[in-house]
Amino acid sequence: MRANFYNHAVAISWLTLKKGASSKILMKYMDHATEILLHETRAVCDAIMVGSNTIRIDNSFLTVRLVEGKSPLRVIPNSRADISPDANVLKGDAPTLIAVAESAPADRIAALRDHGVSVEVAGRDAIDLPLLMRILYEKYHVRKLMIEGGPTLNYYMLQHHLVDEVRLIHLPFIVGGADTPSLVGGMHIESEEDMFRLQLKKFYLCGTNLVTEYDVLYGEGADGMA
């Protein structure tokens, strides 16, 4: 895959209090300097991707607002083309791409296009993420992609080796419980061979928040961490 194209994908992760809760509940405790960092990161990326469940729960804008800069292309994998017509990502304030499956109902696809967004078919019954990344590279000239989760999208992007860097923003409290989402979801770790291995490359305070940045190790690099 990477012999044919290359997107640099940066994953920034937010956790929530419990399954189905908005990440905005915890993000309001984030230092303003860290909010600025988030928008600076958006401004230097060609595209930003979140899962459709995150859109449903948070109704995010995914635009650049706190710094000077152009809002990136918003990319939403949504196999059934069932994003709410009231979603903020359909309001035309930034370019938007909805990736759907071949099995998505034609009337829903037409309704999305009526909102002025781009719709691309990327997979038969589910979104083929490597195919979507290829479409982003070849048709939309995306070279740097920011992923803002949630857990299921994080997992499948990592599983397909499509994430190069993970950035974690640490807030000064602990949440947890059986229904609290983790960094990645939709997976079962059966052995250490299934773990996603990281290499710390940078850490710093942004206001009062600790930020850590990691390279994701695949293949030979991961083997070298024993």
Secondary structure, DSSP 4 states (H G I P E B T S, - for coil): -TTT---EEEEEE---SSTT--THHHHTTS-HHHHHHHHHHHHT-SEEE--HHHHHHH-------SSSSPPPEEEEE-TT----TT-GGGSSSS-EEEEE-TTS-HHHHHHHHHTT-EEEE--SSS--HHHHHHHHHHHH---EEEE---HHHHHHHHHTT---EEEEEE-SS----TT---SS-S----SGGGSPEEEEEEEEEETTEEEEEEEEE-THHHHTT-
